[in-house]
């Protein structure tokens, strides 16, 4: 939500009567604060019951990894990689999965690990012969993506060239690939047939370190599961530090004010 700075409603109530403002948000919980600010008497609130598809959200807390008696966010994030496969096996029901990772490197490592854990038989792999006319060897520029996509596992980051990203999206839409390991590049604006979303850690890379996602980003990623044109329901698994479980729970249940 963006408010033009020179519209000072509190200092000039008369002006407010001449201006019609519509506030719309899917991620703000403390809407009463905005209601009072705009001096609005009536509002309409849409809760989870209005979702056309139900998203079953699970929050898993893990012990923070330590290095020489000091917490290390990078070690913790890396430790989550091996935990993704069991989660997919238990909860994905064999349907498409989006895995959100904090960096391009994390996407690549996760995709490589999944490619080893979900290795396909030669006749099941995605090849030039089975890709319905797409010459994978000449179409894909990223070497890691070319390796993992044979086992129908994609990578989608800002570091890939546009043609590689577009190809991954198209193959996922056609159900030719099963999983995409992605950064937040796919958290908004793109509707893909992901039954399941895994948020692999609740921090992302900013400047020179890992910082917590803001609440709206977590809700955007969660909302990629079970898009109504593809599924009747969806599931989201959020992997985080054990001490963050309560905070993330509050965000998911809309009790974390913005």
N, C-alpha and C positions, 0 to 999 in steps of 0.2 A: 504494500500500500504506500503511495507517495502523495504527500500533501505539498502544494506549492507554498514556499516559504513566506510570500508576502500576503497570504490569506490569514490574517490574525483574527480568529473568531472571537477570542476572549476580549480583545480590546475594542472590537467594533461589532457588537451584537446585531446592529441594524443591517450590516452587510451580509451577515449569515442568513438573514431571512430572504435575501434576494438570490442566494446561490443554492443550487441543489447538488448535494454531494452523495454519491453512492459508495459506501465502503463494502468491499467484498473480499473475503479472505477464507482460505481453507485451513489455515495454520495458526490463526490467532485465537487464543483461549480467552484472554481478558478483554472480551469485546465490550463489557460494560464500561471500561475506562474510556474507550473510544466513543461510546454512546454518550457519555457525560460530556466529553470534550466537544462533540458536535452538537450538544444540547438537543438530542433526538429523544422523542418519547416512545416511538414504536420501533421494534426491530423484529427480524425473523432469524431464527437460529436453526441450522440444519445439523443434526447430530449423526452418529454412525449409522442410525437406522435408515438414513436416506441414501446410503451407498448402494449402487446397483449391484455391486459384487462385494461379498464379505471377505475381509482380509484377516486371517488368523495370524496374530503376531506373537512370536516367541522371543524372549530375551534371555540369552545365555551369558552368565557371568563367569569369567575365568580369572585365576590368580595372576597378578601382575608379575611378569618375569623380572628378575633382578640380575645385575651385573656388578660384582664387587660390592654387594650390600647396597646398591643404589638402583632405584627404578629406572627402567629403560624402555621408552615407548616403542622404539624400533624392534627390540628383541621381542616384546609382547606381540606386536603386529605380525612379526615373522612366525611366531609360535602358533598363530591361528591358521596358518596355511594347511597344516596337516589335519586340522579339525573340520575343514570344509567338506571333504569327501564323505565322512560318516553322516553329516547333516543332510547332504543331498540324497544319499541312499535311503535315509529314514523318512524324509519329509517331501521329496519332490514328486513322488508318485510316477516317476519316469517322464515327467513333463519338462518343458524348457525352464531354464534357470538363469537369472541375472545375478552376478556376484560383484558387488561394489567394493573396490579396493582403494587404498589411500593414495597410491602413486602408480605411475606407469610400470615401474619395476615390480611392484607388488602384483599388478595384473599379470605380468609375464610369468612370474614365479608361480602364481596360483594356476594359471592356464597350463603351464608345463606339468605341475603336480597332478592336475586333473587329467591331463592327457595320458600320464602314466597309469593313473588309477582306473581310468575308463577306456583303456586301449581297446580298439575295435578289431575285429577280424578283417583281413584284407578285403573281403568282398563286401564289408559294411562301411569301409572308410570312404571319405569324400575325396574323390579323385577327378581327373579331367573327364573320365568316362562316366562317372556318376553325378557330376555337377550340372548336368543339363545344359551343356554347351559352353560352360565357363572354363577357360583355360587358366587354371589356378596358378600354374608355374609362371606364367607371364603376366597375370593380372595382379598378383599380390607382390608388393615390394618389401614388406617387412618379413624378415627371415623367421622370427619367432612365430608370428602368425601363420606363416606358411607351414611350419612344423606342426603346430597344434590343430590347425583347421582340418588336417587329415583325419583326426579323431573327432571331428565335428565340434570343436571347441574354439570359440572366437575371442578376440581381444579388441577392445574399443577404447582408445584414449586420444587425447588431443595431440599426442606425439606421432600418431599414424597419419599418413597422407589421406586426403579426403576420399580418394578412390578406394582405399583399403577399408575405411570406416563405412562407406556406403555399401560396399560388397558384404561386409559382416552383417549390416542391418538387413539387407535383402535376403541373405541366406537364412537369417534367423526368422524373418517373416515367412519364408517358404518352408520352415521347419527342417532345413537342411543341416543346421548346426543346433546342438543341444544346449550349450552353455555359452554365455558371454562374460568374460572378466573385464570389467570396465571401471573407469573412474566416474566422477560425477557428470561426465559428458552425456550420459544417457538418463540422467535423473529428471530431466524436464523436456517436455515438448514432443517426445517420441513415443508413440504407442507401439509396443512390441508384445508378442504373444508369450510373455513370461508368466507362468503359473506361480513360480516361486522367486522371491528376492532374498539374497543373503547380503547383509551389510557386514562386511568383514572388518570390524573395528569401527569405533565411533569417533575417530580422529582422522584428519586429512592434512596434507602437506601444505604449509604456508611459510613462505620465506625460507627459513633454514631448519624448521622443525615441524612436529605434529601438534596440531591444535584441535580441540573439540569441534565437531560439526555444530552449526547452529540448529536449533529445533526445526526450523522450516526445511532445512536440507534433509534431515532424517525423515521427515514426513513425506517429502517429495520422493525420496528413494523407496520408502515403504509403499507409496502409491503406485509404483511401477508394477506391482504384483497384481495379477488377476484383472487385467483391463477388460471392461465390459464387452467389447466387441470380440474378445477371444475366449474368455473364461467366465464361469458362473461364480467362481470363488478363487481366492489366492492365499498364499501363505508367505509370511516374511519372518526370517530369523535374523535377529540382531545380536552380533557377537561383541562383547564389551568387557571392560574390567569389572570385577565383582563389585567393587565399591561404587560403580556407576549405574548399577542395575536400577536402583530406585529412581534416579534422575531420568533415565531413559524411559522407564515405565510412566513417569509423570508426563513426559513429552508425548508418548503414544496415546495416553488417555486424556490429553489436552488439559492438564492441570499445571503446566509450566507457563507462566505469564511471559508475554513478550513486551 
